[in-house]
Amino acid sequence: RKLVRIILQGGYFMQEIITGRVIGVHVEGENYEAKSLELQLPDGRHGSVPISMIGFKLPNKTTGRRVAKRFLGRTMIAKVIQDNPLILSNKAAVEEKKQALNLQEGQVIEGVIVGIGTRELKIEYQNCMTLILPASEYGIAKKSSLRFSGLTFGEKIQVQVKEIKTDMVIVTRKPLIRQSWIKTASKYEPKNQYLGTVVNIIREGAFVNLEPGLDILCSPIPPFIDLQKGDEVSVEIRNVNIEAGRIKGVITAKAMTA
């Protein structure tokens, strides 16, 4: 039997995986529920990806704003399933591409941050897979929060595959952080002052983020400084312990805001 492949108007094969850019989110109803994504293809044509044909888990309330934050401006893979009008399926493309991936535990990969929670990051890999990076595997101090770690939505990040489960892939940054710890620690010298952001306040003191992935405990909190999460402060480095992978400091003042 001969395999017949149908070529569409734009030169694409039916069921071919193509890549486009999300340029619009169409909504419906009084609650502005997302109905579809508008995808611009390389040849200039525009196609529609119904919400039901997105291959990633979406929140229960798929409002246009929430979907736009996740996808607008990003590239997306899809399969052509209908022409005139052009209907595309991201889910079909994701499922096919996932099967072709061969992730191995210990493998170092790069993805794009698509979700920043208090206790975990969601990272999209190869436009087809969501990786989970728990806060405990990010390398930040206990009781601090990923929301204040200096990370940004859409930022690229390198991680190492830790565990492959049936329904998710868990990744870690700890081994990568350890490898670069000496270089990082050498930047911070005792007695010097550095700008940081308060990420959490506990009984023992305050955790201050100096750079993405590096939180240090500053203790005690000076009684004359009224601190809140998110405050920028100046930190004096007291001790750098390369072997233990730990830096300690003390907050000397709130940073200038003007």
Backbone as CSV, one residue per row, in Angstrom:
resi,resn,N_x,N_y,N_z,CA_x,CA_y,CA_z,C_x,C_y,C_z
1,ARG,0.829,-1.207,0.000,0.000,0.000,0.000,0.863,1.257,0.000
2,LYS,0.455,2.232,-0.757,1.173,3.487,-0.807,0.634,4.432,0.258
3,LEU,1.548,5.145,0.922,1.161,6.115,1.931,0.913,7.449,1.240
4,VAL,-0.313,7.935,1.363,-0.684,9.195,0.727,-0.587,10.306,1.767
5,ARG,0.224,11.324,1.504,0.367,12.464,2.408,-0.262,13.680,1.741
6,ILE,-1.164,14.315,2.460,-1.872,15.471,1.914,-1.094,16.743,2.225
7,ILE,-0.753,17.508,1.183,-0.073,18.781,1.370,-1.118,19.888,1.416
8,LEU,-1.083,20.696,2.483,-2.051,21.773,2.649,-1.612,23.015,1.879
9,GLN,-2.453,24.035,1.947,-2.225,25.262,1.203,-0.852,25.862,1.463
10,GLY,-0.433,25.875,2.735,0.825,26.516,3.090,2.042,25.642,2.861
11,GLY,1.860,24.441,2.311,2.984,23.569,2.060,3.271,22.596,3.190
12,TYR,2.399,22.551,4.188,2.587,21.635,5.305,1.855,20.318,5.046
13,PHE,2.429,19.236,5.579,1.762,17.943,5.510,0.782,17.815,6.670
14,MET,-0.344,17.182,6.406,-1.286,16.869,7.477,-0.570,15.993,8.501
15,GLN,-0.719,16.310,9.785,-0.103,15.604,10.910,1.397,15.860,11.040
16,GLU,1.923,16.809,10.253,3.333,17.176,10.383,3.513,18.053,11.619
17,ILE,4.619,17.869,12.346,4.913,18.729,13.493,5.592,19.999,13.000
18,ILE,5.016,21.132,13.345,5.584,22.425,12.969,5.700,23.287,14.225
19,THR,6.462,24.350,14.123,6.662,25.250,15.250,6.177,26.639,14.880
20,GLY,5.421,27.239,15.778,4.922,28.592,15.552,5.057,29.424,16.809
21,ARG,4.637,30.662,16.723,4.713,31.577,17.869,3.311,31.964,18.300
22,VAL,3.067,31.889,19.599,1.750,32.239,20.142,1.626,33.756,20.156
23,ILE,0.682,34.291,19.385,0.526,35.741,19.291,-0.834,36.224,19.796
24,GLY,-1.691,35.296,20.210,-3.000,35.721,20.692,-3.688,34.661,21.530
25,VAL,-4.545,35.112,22.434,-5.389,34.225,23.236,-6.824,34.688,23.062
26,HIS,-7.678,33.840,22.544,-9.074,34.178,22.325,-9.914,33.653,23.485
27,VAL,-10.837,34.484,23.959,-11.646,34.137,25.131,-13.127,34.112,24.765
28,GLU,-13.918,33.597,25.693,-15.365,33.570,25.517,-16.044,33.667,26.870
29,GLY,-17.294,34.118,26.896,-18.087,34.161,28.119,-17.769,35.353,29.011
30,GLU,-18.596,35.526,30.025,-18.456,36.656,30.954,-17.214,36.541,31.828
31,ASN,-16.719,35.303,32.017,-15.549,35.094,32.868,-14.236,35.090,32.087
32,TYR,-14.300,35.458,30.798,-13.104,35.548,29.947,-12.319,34.240,29.922
33,GLU,-13.047,33.121,29.829,-12.387,31.816,29.760,-11.664,31.677,28.423
34,ALA,-10.428,31.164,28.489,-9.651,30.995,27.259,-10.306,29.946,26.366
35,LYS,-10.443,30.278,25.111,-11.060,29.368,24.134,-10.021,28.732,23.223
36,SER,-9.038,29.532,22.792,-8.015,29.012,21.879,-6.807,29.947,21.859
37,LEU,-5.705,29.406,21.355,-4.505,30.195,21.124,-4.381,30.473,19.630
38,GLU,-3.861,31.632,19.299,-3.599,31.951,17.906,-2.113,31.779,17.665
39,LEU,-1.776,30.931,16.692,-0.385,30.597,16.416,0.015,31.148,15.055
40,GLN,1.137,31.870,15.009,1.666,32.358,13.738,2.731,31.392,13.254
41,LEU,2.563,30.871,12.062,3.475,29.874,11.502,4.584,30.547,10.687
42,PRO,5.657,29.822,10.393,6.798,30.400,9.663,6.435,31.023,8.319
43,ASP,5.390,30.500,7.659,5.021,31.045,6.347,4.074,32.238,6.452
44,GLY,3.780,32.675,7.697,2.923,33.836,7.891,1.463,33.504,8.150
45,ARG,1.075,32.258,7.904,-0.314,31.862,8.158,-0.596,31.811,9.651
46,HIS,-1.849,31.979,10.012,-2.267,31.911,11.401,-3.165,30.695,11.593
47,GLY,-2.928,29.956,12.674,-3.758,28.800,12.984,-4.301,28.898,14.395
48,SER,-5.290,28.082,14.681,-5.936,28.094,15.992,-5.662,26.792,16.730
49,VAL,-5.244,26.920,18.004,-5.054,25.759,18.872,-6.118,25.808,19.962
50,PRO,-7.174,24.985,19.873,-8.193,24.969,20.921,-7.586,24.627,22.279
51,ILE,-8.130,25.168,23.349,-7.611,24.917,24.689,-7.581,23.422,24.992
52,SER,-8.573,22.693,24.497,-8.625,21.250,24.736,-7.501,20.504,24.026
53,MET,-6.813,21.177,23.087,-5.740,20.539,22.334,-4.359,21.032,22.752
54,ILE,-4.270,21.636,23.946,-2.969,22.018,24.506,-2.442,20.832,25.298
55,GLY,-1.181,20.485,25.088,-0.632,19.272,25.688,-0.034,19.443,27.064
56,PHE,-0.312,20.554,27.736,0.197,20.785,29.079,-0.961,20.931,30.054
57,LYS,-0.722,20.549,31.297,-1.742,20.678,32.324,-1.990,22.148,32.615
58,LEU,-3.248,22.547,32.561,-3.612,23.939,32.792,-4.386,24.065,34.098
59,PRO,-4.413,25.260,34.708,-5.197,25.455,35.931,-6.681,25.272,35.648
60,ASN,-7.451,24.991,36.702,-8.892,24.759,36.543,-9.600,25.948,35.894
61,LYS,-9.233,27.139,36.325,-9.835,28.341,35.754,-8.885,28.896,34.697
62,THR,-9.128,28.505,33.461,-8.236,28.899,32.366,-8.675,30.247,31.790
63,THR,-8.492,31.307,32.571,-8.827,32.638,32.083,-7.809,33.063,31.037
64,GLY,-8.220,34.002,30.198,-7.335,34.483,29.147,-6.026,35.014,29.695
65,ARG,-6.102,35.707,30.838,-4.889,36.289,31.416,-3.911,35.217,31.879
66,ARG,-4.416,34.172,32.516,-3.531,33.113,33.024,-2.886,32.346,31.877
67,VAL,-3.657,32.082,30.839,-3.119,31.368,29.680,-2.113,32.250,28.933
68,ALA,-2.418,33.548,28.860,-1.503,34.470,28.179,-0.169,34.533,28.900
69,LYS,-0.191,34.529,30.239,1.056,34.590,31.011,1.925,33.375,30.723
70,ARG,1.290,32.234,30.520,2.034,31.001,30.290,2.566,30.894,28.858
71,PHE,1.754,31.313,27.867,2.103,30.997,26.485,2.387,32.182,25.561
72,LEU,1.826,33.339,25.822,1.919,34.438,24.857,3.369,34.844,24.590
73,GLY,3.725,34.887,23.306,5.074,35.263,22.905,6.031,34.089,22.802
74,ARG,5.610,32.905,23.268,6.502,31.743,23.262,6.292,30.910,21.999
75,THR,7.287,30.072,21.702,7.135,29.148,20.590,6.371,27.912,21.062
76,MET,5.663,27.299,20.145,4.854,26.125,20.474,4.877,25.164,19.297
77,ILE,4.984,23.871,19.599,4.909,22.874,18.534,3.449,22.435,18.370
78,ALA,3.101,22.051,17.162,1.718,21.640,16.906,1.660,20.791,15.639
79,LYS,0.567,20.060,15.519,0.305,19.281,14.307,-0.912,19.859,13.603
80,VAL,-0.838,19.904,12.284,-1.985,20.341,11.494,-3.007,19.214,11.459
81,ILE,-4.216,19.494,11.926,-5.263,18.463,11.896,-6.441,18.861,11.001
82,GLN,-6.471,20.135,10.613,-7.549,20.577,9.722,-7.107,21.842,8.989
83,ASP,-7.494,21.937,7.739,-7.174,23.123,6.947,-8.458,23.868,6.612
84,ASN,-8.322,25.200,6.515,-9.421,26.053,6.051,-10.740,25.860,6.833
85,PRO,-10.808,26.305,8.097,-9.798,27.053,8.832,-8.681,26.134,9.339
86,LEU,-7.536,26.721,9.600,-6.368,25.962,10.023,-6.450,25.678,11.529
87,ILE,-6.652,24.411,11.862,-6.740,23.978,13.260,-5.500,23.156,13.590
88,LEU,-4.893,23.456,14.718,-3.654,22.808,15.131,-3.822,22.133,16.485
89,SER,-3.069,21.050,16.689,-3.098,20.336,17.969,-1.707,20.325,18.584
90,ASN,-1.560,21.047,19.687,-0.304,21.011,20.442,-0.179,19.678,21.171
91,LYS,-1.298,19.150,21.649,-1.287,17.892,22.411,-0.730,16.749,21.568
92,ALA,-1.156,16.633,20.317,-0.679,15.550,19.451,0.825,15.664,19.209
93,ALA,1.312,16.905,19.019,2.740,17.112,18.781,3.550,16.809,20.037
94,VAL,3.037,17.219,21.186,3.727,16.978,22.456,3.862,15.489,22.728
95,GLU,2.777,14.749,22.520,2.802,13.307,22.782,3.805,12.595,21.879
96,GLU,3.874,13.006,20.612,4.811,12.368,19.688,6.257,12.711,20.042
97,LYS,6.497,13.976,20.378,7.869,14.397,20.683,8.352,13.794,21.998
98,LYS,7.448,13.636,22.965,7.807,13.021,24.248,8.343,11.607,24.049
99,GLN,7.684,10.867,23.162,8.093,9.482,22.911,9.501,9.408,22.323
100,ALA,9.905,10.472,21.623,11.226,10.476,20.992,12.330,10.876,21.979
101,LEU,11.941,11.503,23.104,12.936,11.897,24.099,13.408,10.675,24.880
102,ASN,14.654,10.695,25.265,15.207,9.578,26.032,15.991,10.128,27.220
103,LEU,15.257,10.738,28.138,15.908,11.320,29.307,16.489,10.238,30.198
104,GLN,17.636,10.528,30.777,18.298,9.601,31.680,18.576,10.313,33.006
105,GLU,18.461,9.578,34.096,18.796,10.149,35.394,20.265,10.560,35.402
106,GLY,20.542,11.755,35.893,21.895,12.294,35.903,22.196,13.196,34.720
107,GLN,21.312,13.186,33.721,21.522,14.004,32.526,21.315,15.484,32.850
108,VAL,22.195,16.352,32.337,22.070,17.799,32.528,21.378,18.384,31.303
109,ILE,20.292,19.108,31.524,19.501,19.665,30.432,19.157,21.119,30.738
110,GLU,18.649,21.808,29.742,18.260,23.213,29.912,16.804,23.387,29.531
111,GLY,16.071,24.137,30.346,14.668,24.394,30.070,14.315,25.841,30.355
112,VAL,13.037,26.153,30.195,12.538,27.512,30.401,11.567,27.514,31.573
113,ILE,11.743,28.437,32.498,10.860,28.527,33.665,9.480,29.011,33.223
114,VAL,8.452,28.203,33.510,7.080,28.569,33.137,6.175,28.679,34.356
115,GLY,6.714,28.446,35.536,5.924,28.572,36.758,6.829,28.730,37.963
116,ILE,6.560,29.755,38.785,7.339,29.988,39.996,6.398,29.952,41.184
117,GLY,6.429,28.836,41.924,5.615,28.709,43.122,6.450,28.983,44.361
118,THR,5.832,28.853,45.509,6.558,29.061,46.756,7.553,27.943,46.995
119,ARG,7.154,26.702,46.657,7.978,25.543,46.983,8.463,24.754,45.775
120,GLU,8.138,25.181,44.558,8.637,24.453,43.391,8.629,25.332,42.148
121,LEU,9.489,24.949,41.212,9.517,25.583,39.897,8.975,24.603,38.863
122,LYS,8.303,25.142,37.844,7.908,24.339,36.696,8.743,24.805,35.511
123,ILE,9.396,23.839,34.877,10.323,24.140,33.784,9.891,23.376,32.542
124,GLU,9.764,24.086,31.427,9.366,23.436,30.178,10.616,23.043,29.399
125,TYR,10.644,21.793,28.962,11.795,21.249,28.245,11.400,20.812,26.849
126,GLN,12.134,21.301,25.854,11.945,20.909,24.455,10.517,21.144,23.953
127,ASN,9.841,22.150,24.526,8.474,22.507,24.120,7.460,21.380,24.299
128,CYS,7.819,20.346,25.094,6.898,19.216,25.169,6.810,18.556,26.542
129,MET,7.618,18.989,27.497,7.621,18.304,28.786,7.805,19.305,29.922
130,THR,7.029,19.121,30.995,7.163,19.970,32.168,7.960,19.236,33.238
131,LEU,9.032,19.871,33.685,9.879,19.325,34.740,9.548,20.016,36.050
132,ILE,9.667,19.285,37.155,9.402,19.849,38.478,10.714,19.983,39.242
133,LEU,10.993,21.200,39.698,12.188,21.466,40.504,11.736,21.921,41.896
134,PRO,11.733,21.005,42.889,11.335,21.380,44.254,12.317,22.387,44.842
135,ALA,11.820,23.209,45.766,12.682,24.202,46.405,13.870,23.532,47.092
136,SER,13.642,22.352,47.659,14.715,21.635,48.358,15.826,21.205,47.405
137,GLU,15.508,21.095,46.099,16.496,20.702,45.102,17.064,21.907,44.351
138,TYR,16.535,23.083,44.674,17.039,24.286,44.010,18.312,24.777,44.677
139,GLY,18.442,24.471,45.966,19.654,24.870,46.666,19.469,26.063,47.577
140,ILE,18.216,26.556,47.694,17.984,27.683,48.588,17.874,27.177,50.016
141,ALA,18.034,28.062,50.970,17.986,27.679,52.372,16.579,27.265,52.776
142,LYS,16.493,26.400,53.781,15.203,25.977,54.294,14.440,27.188,54.824
143,LYS,13.125,27.125,54.675,12.201,28.163,55.143,12.236,29.424,54.286
144,SER,13.067,29.447,53.249,13.027,30.579,52.324,12.113,30.209,51.157
145,SER,11.846,31.159,50.277,10.847,30.949,49.235,11.411,31.178,47.845
146,LEU,10.992,30.339,46.900,11.425,30.497,45.513,10.911,31.797,44.907
147,ARG,9.806,32.311,45.435,9.230,33.540,44.881,10.160,34.736,45.050
148,PHE,11.065,34.649,46.005,11.977,35.762,46.259,13.417,35.415,45.888
149,SER,13.598,34.425,45.044,14.949,33.949,44.738,15.606,34.682,43.577
150,GLY,14.918,35.661,43.007,15.496,36.415,41.896,15.233,35.788,40.545
151,LEU,14.473,34.696,40.495,14.156,34.031,39.235,13.059,34.789,38.500
152,THR,13.045,34.668,37.180,12.031,35.336,36.381,11.358,34.347,35.439
153,PHE,10.107,34.594,35.158,9.322,33.778,34.233,9.948,33.881,32.843
154,GLY,10.150,32.730,32.183,10.746,32.716,30.853,12.257,32.609,30.858
155,GLU,12.851,32.616,32.046,14.316,32.515,32.160,14.775,31.085,31.861
156,LYS,15.909,30.955,31.174,16.479,29.633,30.920,17.274,29.182,32.140
157,ILE,17.200,27.890,32.427,17.874,27.372,33.609,18.389,25.961,33.342
158,GLN,19.587,25.676,33.806,20.155,24.331,33.672,19.827,23.506,34.913
159,VAL,19.429,22.259,34.693,19.091,21.360,35.791,19.608,19.959,35.466
160,GLN,19.606,19.104,36.484,20.002,17.717,36.295,18.815,16.818,36.616
161,VAL,18.570,15.827,35.759,17.460,14.903,35.973,17.751,14.052,37.204
162,LYS,16.838,14.088,38.176,17.033,13.329,39.407,16.215,12.047,39.424
163,GLU,14.938,12.153,39.041,14.052,10.993,39.111,13.002,11.078,38.011
164,ILE,12.816,9.989,37.296,11.814,9.929,36.232,10.650,9.066,36.705
165,LYS,9.504,9.700,36.896,8.309,8.993,37.337,7.343,8.838,36.171
166,THR,6.275,8.098,36.408,5.297,7.868,35.346,4.636,9.160,34.905
167,ASP,4.299,10.011,35.884,3.544,11.223,35.573,4.348,12.514,35.672
168,MET,5.624,12.434,36.038,6.427,13.649,36.131,7.917,13.335,36.160
169,VAL,8.708,14.363,35.890,10.168,14.251,35.964,10.653,15.256,37.004
170,ILE,11.360,14.753,38.021,11.904,15.596,39.082,13.351,15.932,38.729
171,VAL,13.686,17.216,38.837,15.053,17.641,38.532,15.664,18.341,39.739
172,THR,16.977,18.539,39.684,17.688,19.159,40.790,18.751,20.115,40.256
173,ARG,19.159,21.063,41.105,20.271,21.955,40.765,21.445,21.763,41.723
174,LYS,21.234,20.973,42.768,22.257,20.846,43.814,23.634,20.443,43.282
175,PRO,23.730,19.400,42.440,25.069,19.027,41.937,25.714,20.138,41.122
176,LEU,24.910,20.880,40.362,25.437,21.964,39.548,25.907,23.116,40.425
177,ILE,25.147,23.368,41.486,25.522,24.425,42.423,26.828,24.062,43.119
178,ARG,26.933,22.785,43.503,28.130,22.328,44.202,29.369,22.517,43.335
179,GLN,29.232,22.225,42.049,30.363,22.344,41.128,30.846,23.779,41.003
180,SER,29.921,24.722,41.111,30.293,26.133,40.934,30.426,26.870,42.260
181,TRP,30.341,26.111,43.372,30.330,26.770,44.677,31.619,27.545,44.951
182,ILE,32.781,26.982,44.629,34.045,27.650,44.906,34.119,28.984,44.159
183,LYS,33.668,28.979,42.916,33.667,30.208,42.124,32.712,31.226,42.726
184,THR,31.544,30.755,43.165,30.551,31.649,43.759,31.060,32.226,45.069
185,ALA,31.578,31.351,45.940,32.025,31.777,47.266,33.163,32.783,47.178
186,SER,33.997,32.651,46.162,35.155,33.538,46.043,34.745,34.983,45.752
187,LYS,33.512,35.188,45.319,33.034,36.532,45.026,32.713,37.317,46.292
188,TYR,32.477,36.594,47.391,32.035,37.243,48.629,33.134,37.158,49.687
189,GLU,33.692,38.300,50.027,34.811,38.347,50.957,34.362,38.892,52.311
190,PRO,34.847,38.307,53.399,34.498,38.790,54.739,34.796,40.276,54.901
191,LYS,33.906,40.945,55.632,33.962,42.378,55.966,33.410,43.265,54.858
192,ASN,33.288,42.722,53.632,32.706,43.524,52.553,31.193,43.601,52.689
193,GLN,30.600,44.631,52.071,29.156,44.848,52.097,28.567,44.507,50.728
194,TYR,27.406,43.816,50.730,26.764,43.413,49.478,25.257,43.674,49.549
195,LEU,24.682,43.959,48.398,23.249,44.186,48.310,22.515,42.859,48.204
196,GLY,21.454,42.691,48.986,20.656,41.459,48.938,19.193,41.759,49.174
197,THR,18.363,40.725,49.047,16.918,40.864,49.239,16.448,39.884,50.303
198,VAL,15.686,40.371,51.267,15.168,39.522,52.340,14.113,38.575,51.763
199,VAL,14.322,37.260,51.929,13.375,36.277,51.403,12.552,35.605,52.495
200,ASN,13.041,35.656,53.737,12.254,35.097,54.836,12.827,35.592,56.161
201,ILE,11.944,35.681,57.156,12.345,36.114,58.488,11.937,35.035,59.482
202,ILE,12.886,34.519,60.250,12.613,33.499,61.244,13.149,33.958,62.602
203,ARG,12.941,33.147,63.606,13.349,33.526,64.949,14.858,33.751,65.034
204,GLU,15.610,32.926,64.298,17.068,33.005,64.381,17.658,34.171,63.590
205,GLY,16.893,34.762,62.692,17.413,35.854,61.876,16.643,35.984,60.573
206,ALA,17.319,36.396,59.523,16.681,36.586,58.221,17.505,35.926,57.130
207,PHE,16.808,35.293,56.182,17.476,34.761,55.004,17.507,35.856,53.940
208,VAL,18.684,36.086,53.390,18.862,37.130,52.383,19.406,36.490,51.105
209,ASN,18.763,36.816,49.992,19.193,36.308,48.690,20.215,37.267,48.088
210,LEU,21.428,36.763,47.832,22.480,37.578,47.240,22.503,37.477,45.721
211,GLU,22.127,36.287,45.209,22.039,36.058,43.769,21.191,34.812,43.579
212,PRO,20.670,34.564,42.367,19.826,33.390,42.171,20.469,32.111,42.698
213,GLY,19.766,31.438,43.618,20.256,30.188,44.167,21.130,30.333,45.389
214,LEU,21.403,31.565,45.833,22.286,31.767,46.993,21.588,32.594,48.061
215,ASP,21.054,31.909,49.081,20.472,32.545,50.254,21.421,32.353,51.422
216,ILE,21.629,33.394,52.221,22.480,33.259,53.395,21.701,33.686,54.630
217,LEU,22.042,33.095,55.765,21.388,33.439,57.027,22.133,34.610,57.664
218,CYS,21.396,35.672,57.926,21.957,36.836,58.607,21.376,36.884,60.016
219,SER,22.233,36.779,61.003,21.772,36.674,62.379,22.759,37.354,63.317
220,PRO,22.234,38.051,64.351,20.819,38.342,64.595,20.352,39.543,63.774
221,ILE,19.040,39.819,63.787,18.520,41.010,63.111,18.711,42.205,64.037
222,PRO,19.368,43.268,63.571,19.550,44.456,64.406,18.197,45.004,64.873
223,PRO,18.054,45.329,66.150,16.767,45.790,66.684,16.293,47.114,66.096
224,PHE,17.208,47.894,65.529,16.840,49.216,64.996,16.385,49.146,63.540
225,ILE,16.359,47.935,62.946,15.936,47.788,61.544,14.619,47.027,61.481
226,ASP,13.595,47.650,60.905,12.284,47.021,60.731,12.264,46.326,59.371
227,LEU,12.327,44.998,59.385,12.446,44.238,58.142,11.133,43.608,57.703
228,GLN,10.986,43.501,56.376,9.881,42.765,55.778,10.423,41.985,54.587
229,LYS,9.707,40.910,54.204,10.103,40.166,53.016,10.113,41.090,51.807
230,GLY,11.131,40.946,50.988,11.229,41.758,49.792,12.069,43.011,49.962
231,ASP,12.417,43.347,51.215,13.258,44.522,51.447,14.667,44.300,50.911
232,GLU,15.223,45.318,50.286,16.628,45.271,49.905,17.462,45.776,51.073
233,VAL,18.540,45.059,51.356,19.367,45.398,52.508,20.847,45.296,52.150
234,SER,21.667,45.945,52.964,23.111,45.765,52.821,23.548,44.702,53.818
235,VAL,24.385,43.798,53.363,24.819,42.666,54.183,26.335,42.673,54.310
236,GLU,26.797,42.533,55.522,28.232,42.400,55.764,28.563,40.917,55.922
237,ILE,29.471,40.429,55.104,29.860,39.022,55.170,30.733,38.797,56.407
238,ARG,30.358,37.813,57.217,31.105,37.493,58.429,31.981,36.255,58.253
239,ASN,31.466,35.280,57.501,32.206,34.024,57.377,31.866,33.331,56.067
240,VAL,32.882,32.814,55.361,32.698,32.018,54.146,33.334,30.657,54.378
241,ASN,32.501,29.625,54.422,32.981,28.261,54.663,32.783,27.451,53.386
242,ILE,33.854,27.342,52.595,33.759,26.661,51.303,33.482,25.172,51.487
243,GLU,34.111,24.551,52.474,33.926,23.119,52.692,32.478,22.788,53.039
244,ALA,31.869,23.609,53.876,30.484,23.364,54.292,29.483,23.937,53.303
245,GLY,29.969,24.741,52.355,29.068,25.355,51.387,28.146,26.353,52.039
246,ARG,28.702,27.208,52.903,27.860,28.106,53.684,28.507,29.477,53.817
247,ILE,27.687,30.509,53.728,28.127,31.878,53.956,27.221,32.480,55.028
248,LYS,27.818,33.163,55.988,27.043,33.836,57.024,27.302,35.331,56.954
249,GLY,26.285,36.097,57.338,26.436,37.547,57.310,25.559,38.216,58.334
250,VAL,25.595,39.532,58.324,24.752,40.322,59.220,24.219,41.509,58.426
251,ILE,22.951,41.840,58.666,22.355,42.981,58.002,22.791,44.258,58.699
252,THR,23.311,45.203,57.928,23.807,46.442,58.519,22.874,47.627,58.295
253,ALA,22.033,47.555,57.256,21.114,48.659,56.999,20.148,48.275,55.882
254,LYS,19.063,49.019,55.789,18.172,48.901,54.629,18.807,49.664,53.480
255,ALA,18.620,49.141,52.271,19.202,49.809,51.103,18.414,51.043,50.732
256,MET,19.060,51.985,50.090,18.398,53.187,49.611,17.399,52.826,48.519
257,THR,16.266,53.470,48.497,15.239,53.171,47.510,15.186,54.203,46.383
258,ALA,15.931,55.273,46.527,15.903,56.327,45.503,17.268,56.480,44.866
